[in-house]
């Protein structure tokens, strides 16, 4: 069972880092709360993509995206003193970064908004472990729902995660998200006191975007 990570000063900047998972590039940078993240994201993309970086557009749900012909998707998230960014080629991708601050009302939130089996799982855990698992679940849900494009407004209860070995796996979800087995997740700690999660799945066929 994982132990609780000590809280970190949210104003301490996150040291820069990067990783690559197949066709997904991911990086994290220091971030000042209140700043716009998109200029920093575009500067990072300029180092990865040949030529001029196309302008990002927003769909009706506010999700950043490029024209379909580019065949790549981008996602970003900021929390505390850090910014997480992801670029995926040929995949839909979502990312979430969470500063591991105490969540005193995590169980209450889970009972109201999570899948009932997730709430029951959290209730069965000791409090120090429960807080970390709550953040792991929240981070995974945000990453998938950002990749889908609707964010948490879609409904945190409409997808269920369970522990498989030492990781979370999507085991059930609303049909609008596709099949659970089509989703992959990668969770990691970019710095002490931070949790990051990447979620990705195949791009839908042209004209067949999931709703």
Secondary structure by P-SEA (a helix, b strand, c coil): cccccccccccccccccccccccbbbbbbbbcccccaaaaaaaaaaacccccccbbbbcccccccccccccbbbbbcccccbbbbbbbccccbbbbbbccccccaaaaaaaccccaaaaaaaaaccaaaaaaaaaaaaaaaaaaaaaaccccccccccbbbbbcccccccccccccccccccbbbbbbbccccbbbbbbbccccccccccc
